[in-house]
Structures are given as structure tokens and as C-alpha cells.
Amino acid sequence: MDRAVILTVVGSDRPGLTRAIAEAVYAAGGNWLESHLSRLGGKYVGSVLVELPEDRLHELEAAVRGIDAMGIKIDIIAAADAEERSGLSLAIEIVGQDRPGIVREVTSALAKLDVNIDDFLTRIERSAWSGAPLFRANVQIALPTGLSTDEVREALEAISGEIMVDFLPEPTLS
């Protein structure tokens, strides 16, 4: 029987790390399902969702220990069963003047509405006009049944007059 596991990855960045992880997954008979790998704070960080035969988990663990010897730390965690969700899934983009606490404010506003955050990607960039730091977040959320997009927009824009919220269309597969 197959099982899903999550590899969490943190280490010094250098060429070939993603290939080394892919080789370990393949060698254990695993299938790389999803990932989010990036350079963050000068380090290579991320997560990979892998499906593999349960009786080959020990092979993946051994292969990962070999990568750990290359200066990267990989942990293997059992994935949870996928759950059915009701409600609307939305992609939103939030832009505002950066300041300490903005992530806390945004996530608090969403939590008060019982909104679940499925994906949260943030960055700081410079304003084209003033050069001032701008906070930008791309967030995938799941709304509880009965909550409108207008209520989400109002809650986020109430944080500050400087925050703009755009609802993005769901990507279409070609």
C-alpha cells in the first residue's frame, strides 16, 4: 500500500540539491507529487510531498541520510489524509506599506472570519515611485460557507487605508 510523506528541507544552498532530493525519492520508488522549494535568508528551504510504497519508506530514510551528509537537513513526516472541504477557494493578492506586524494583522483578520489559509507567499519589494518598502502577499484561502468575498475584502482593508486587496481568478488548465 502506498503512503504519503512530507520531506521538510533546510540547508546551505548550492547547485544540485533539488536533484539530490529527486534522486532519493526516485531510488525509493517514490513519486514526487508537490513541492515548494526556494532560497530564503540565504538558505535552501522547502517541502516536498511524496507518495511511495509503505514497505520502501526505510529506503527513502536511508537516501535522505546521505543527503544530510551533504550539509542539508531533511525530515520525513507522515502526511495527513486529504479532507473534503466545503466553501469557496479564493486566490487573493494583498499589497500595502510594509511595517512590523503586518503579517500578524492580516492573519488575525482572516482568522476572525474563520478563513483557512492554504498557501501564504509574502515578499517585500520597493515601490516604483518612492522606493519605500511594500509588503506583497499572494494567499490562497478557503472561505467558510456563507462568508462573502466582500466581507473578506472589508476585513483586510480595515487594517489600514494603505492596504489593497485583489481577488485573483483561479488559474485555468490549458
Helices and strands as residue ranges (DSSP letters): E 2-12, H 17-27, E 31-40, E 43-53, G 54-56, H 57-68, E 72-78, E 89-97, H 102-112, E 116-126, E 133-142, H 149-157, E 164-168
